[in-house]
Amino acid sequence: MPFNETHFDAMSKIIARYPRSRSAIMPLLHYVQSIDGYVTEEGIETIAEKLQLETAEVNAVATFYTQYKRKPVGQYHVGVCTNTLCAIMGGDEIYKSLLEHLEIENDGVTSDGKVSVEHIECNAACDYAPVVMANWEFYDNQTPESAKNLVDAMRQGNPPAPTRGPNRLVSWKEASAVLAGFNDGLAGEGVQAGEPTLLGLKIAHGKAGENR
C-alpha cells in the first residue's frame, strides 16, 4: 500500500517522541508493519528518508529482530514456545500438531491468509507452560487439541479472548500499531497477573510476616 499523508503524519508523531530521531527506528518499523502486515522495501526506504539514514541502517534493525516480518503473515500470527519448560510440558507436540493440522511449515500461512505459525524460543510465561501466543497475547496451559481449536476459531473469524490481557484478540496489524506506540485502549482489560505468577510474591509476603 502506498504511504499517504496520514501515514507520514503518524510517522512524524512517532519521531517527535525521541530526543534523537534515530531512536524511532523500531517503533517506525512496527508502524509500517501495521499498514501492510509486514515490513516492505518501501517501508524501509520511507523510514530511512524520514530519519535521514541509509536504508542499510534501517534494514539492519528490521532483520535483527524476529518481531519484524519481511513477508506477509496471517491475520493471526501464532507463536508456539518450545523452550525447555514448555517443550517438556508439551510445546513440541503442540507445535508439530499445529503445522500438521494447518498443513503449513514454520512461518507458513494458511491458504485463506488467516493464520501463520512460528516456532518461538521463549514466550516468557513459564508459569503457564505450555504457552501459545497469538499476535503477542497469551493463551496459557495449552494442549494440542486446545491449540487446534484455537486456530480453527481464528480461521472462522471468532478467536476466543486471550487467557490474560484484553477481552478480545486484535489482528496482527492492530497489534503492530500498539507496538508502534498507538494506544488501543485495551491495556487495562482482563487478567494481568494470575495466581501462578503471584505465588512467589505471596510466599515472600508470608515469610516477611513470620519474621516480624
C-alpha positions as CSV (number, residue, x, y, z in Angstrom):
1,M,0.0,0.0,0.0
2,P,1.5,3.4,-0.9
3,F,2.0,5.7,2.1
4,N,-0.2,8.7,2.3
5,E,-0.2,12.0,4.3
6,T,-2.0,10.3,7.2
7,H,0.9,7.7,7.4
8,F,3.5,10.4,7.2
9,D,1.8,12.5,9.9
10,A,1.8,9.4,12.2
11,M,5.5,8.8,11.5
12,S,6.3,12.4,12.4
13,K,4.5,12.0,15.7
14,I,6.5,8.9,16.5
15,I,9.8,10.6,15.6
16,A,8.8,13.6,17.8
17,R,8.8,11.4,20.9
18,Y,12.6,11.0,20.8
19,P,15.4,13.4,21.5
20,R,17.4,11.6,18.8
21,S,15.4,10.8,15.7
22,R,17.3,7.6,15.1
23,S,15.8,6.1,18.3
24,A,12.5,6.0,16.4
25,I,13.6,3.2,14.0
26,M,12.0,0.4,16.0
27,P,8.5,1.9,16.5
28,L,8.5,3.1,12.9
29,L,9.2,-0.4,11.8
30,H,6.2,-1.6,13.8
31,Y,4.1,1.2,12.3
32,V,4.9,0.3,8.7
33,Q,4.2,-3.3,9.6
34,S,0.8,-2.2,10.8
35,I,0.0,-0.9,7.4
36,D,0.9,-3.8,5.1
37,G,1.2,-6.6,7.7
38,Y,5.0,-6.8,7.2
39,V,8.0,-4.6,6.6
40,T,8.1,-3.8,2.9
41,E,11.0,-2.4,1.0
42,E,9.0,0.8,0.6
43,G,8.6,0.9,4.3
44,I,12.4,0.6,4.8
45,E,13.1,3.3,2.3
46,T,10.5,5.6,3.8
47,I,11.8,5.2,7.3
48,A,15.4,5.9,6.1
49,E,14.2,9.0,4.3
50,K,12.3,10.3,7.3
51,L,15.3,9.7,9.7
52,Q,17.9,10.8,7.1
53,L,19.6,7.4,7.4
54,E,20.9,4.9,4.9
55,T,18.5,2.1,4.1
56,A,21.1,-0.4,5.2
57,E,20.9,1.0,8.7
58,V,17.2,0.6,8.9
59,N,17.4,-2.8,7.2
60,A,19.9,-4.0,9.8
61,V,17.4,-3.4,12.6
62,A,14.5,-5.0,10.6
63,T,16.4,-8.2,10.0
64,F,17.8,-8.5,13.5
65,Y,14.6,-8.7,15.5
66,T,12.2,-11.5,14.7
67,Q,9.1,-9.4,15.5
68,Y,9.6,-7.7,12.2
69,K,8.4,-9.8,9.3
70,R,9.8,-9.4,5.8
71,K,7.0,-11.4,4.2
72,P,3.2,-11.5,4.9
73,V,2.0,-13.4,8.0
74,G,-1.5,-14.4,8.9
75,Q,-4.2,-12.1,10.3
76,Y,-3.5,-14.1,13.5
77,H,0.2,-14.9,13.9
78,V,0.7,-17.8,16.4
79,G,3.9,-18.4,18.2
80,V,4.4,-21.7,20.0
81,C,7.1,-21.8,22.7
82,T,9.3,-24.9,22.5
83,N,12.0,-23.8,25.0
84,T,12.9,-26.2,27.8
85,L,10.0,-26.0,30.2
86,C,7.3,-25.6,27.5
87,A,8.9,-28.4,25.5
88,I,8.8,-30.7,28.5
89,M,5.2,-29.8,29.2
90,G,4.1,-30.5,25.6
91,G,5.2,-27.5,23.5
92,D,6.9,-29.6,20.9
93,E,3.8,-31.7,20.4
94,I,1.6,-28.6,20.1
95,Y,3.9,-27.1,17.5
96,K,4.0,-30.2,15.4
97,S,0.3,-30.8,15.7
98,L,-0.5,-27.2,14.5
99,L,1.7,-27.5,11.5
100,E,0.1,-30.8,10.5
101,H,-3.4,-29.5,11.3
102,L,-3.0,-26.4,9.2
103,E,-0.8,-28.1,6.5
104,I,1.9,-25.4,6.7
105,E,5.6,-25.2,7.6
106,N,7.2,-22.9,10.1
107,D,6.5,-19.3,9.3
108,G,3.9,-20.6,6.8
109,V,0.5,-19.0,6.2
110,T,-2.8,-20.8,5.7
111,S,-4.3,-20.6,2.2
112,D,-7.0,-18.2,3.5
113,G,-4.4,-15.9,5.0
114,K,-5.9,-16.1,8.4
115,V,-3.2,-18.0,10.4
116,S,0.5,-18.3,10.4
117,V,2.6,-20.3,12.9
118,E,6.1,-19.6,14.2
119,H,8.4,-21.6,16.4
120,I,9.5,-19.3,19.4
121,E,12.3,-20.0,21.8
122,C,10.5,-18.4,24.8
123,N,7.3,-16.6,25.5
124,A,8.4,-15.5,29.0
125,A,5.5,-17.2,30.6
126,C,7.0,-20.4,32.1
127,D,4.5,-20.3,35.0
128,Y,1.7,-21.2,32.5
129,A,3.6,-23.7,30.3
130,P,3.0,-24.8,27.7
131,V,2.1,-21.4,26.2
132,V,1.0,-20.3,22.8
133,M,0.9,-16.6,21.8
134,A,-1.3,-15.1,19.1
135,N,-0.4,-11.6,18.0
136,W,1.7,-11.4,21.2
137,E,-1.2,-12.2,23.5
138,F,-1.1,-15.2,25.9
139,Y,-3.0,-18.4,25.6
140,D,-1.9,-20.4,28.7
141,N,-1.7,-24.1,29.6
142,Q,-2.4,-25.3,26.1
143,T,-2.7,-28.8,24.7
144,P,-2.5,-30.0,21.1
145,E,-6.3,-30.2,21.0
146,S,-6.9,-26.8,22.5
147,A,-4.4,-25.2,20.2
148,K,-6.0,-26.7,17.2
149,N,-9.4,-25.4,18.4
150,L,-7.8,-22.0,18.9
151,V,-6.5,-21.7,15.3
152,D,-9.8,-23.1,13.9
153,A,-11.7,-20.3,15.7
154,M,-9.3,-17.8,14.2
155,R,-9.9,-19.1,10.7
156,Q,-13.7,-18.8,11.4
157,G,-13.2,-15.1,12.4
158,N,-14.1,-15.7,16.1
159,P,-11.0,-16.2,18.2
160,P,-11.5,-16.6,21.9
161,A,-10.2,-13.8,24.2
162,P,-6.6,-14.3,25.4
163,T,-6.1,-16.1,28.8
164,R,-4.6,-12.9,30.2
165,G,-4.8,-9.4,28.8
166,P,-7.6,-7.8,26.6
167,N,-11.1,-9.1,26.3
168,R,-10.6,-9.7,22.6
169,L,-7.8,-10.7,20.3
170,V,-6.8,-7.9,18.0
171,S,-5.4,-8.5,14.5
172,W,-1.7,-8.7,13.6
173,K,-1.8,-5.2,12.1
174,E,-3.6,-3.8,15.1
175,A,-1.0,-5.4,17.4
176,S,1.8,-3.8,15.4
177,A,0.2,-0.4,15.7
178,V,0.2,-0.8,19.5
179,L,3.8,-1.8,19.5
180,A,4.5,1.4,17.5
181,G,3.1,3.3,20.5
182,F,-0.6,3.9,19.5
183,N,-2.9,3.2,22.4
184,D,-5.9,0.9,21.5
185,G,-7.5,1.4,24.9
186,L,-7.3,-2.3,25.8
187,A,-4.3,-2.3,28.2
188,G,-6.4,-2.3,31.4
189,E,-8.7,-5.2,30.4
190,G,-8.7,-8.7,31.7
191,V,-6.3,-10.6,34.0
192,Q,-2.9,-9.1,34.1
193,A,-1.0,-11.4,36.5
194,G,-2.6,-14.7,37.5
195,E,-2.2,-16.8,40.6
196,P,0.9,-18.8,39.4
197,T,2.7,-15.5,38.6
198,L,2.0,-14.0,42.0
199,L,2.7,-17.2,44.0
200,G,6.3,-16.3,44.7
201,L,5.3,-12.8,45.9
202,K,2.6,-14.3,48.1
203,I,5.1,-16.7,49.7
204,A,7.6,-13.9,50.2
205,H,5.0,-11.8,52.0
206,G,4.1,-14.7,54.2
207,K,7.8,-15.2,55.2
208,A,8.1,-11.5,55.9
209,G,5.1,-11.6,58.2
210,E,6.6,-14.6,60.1
211,N,9.9,-12.7,60.6
212,R,8.3,-9.6,62.1
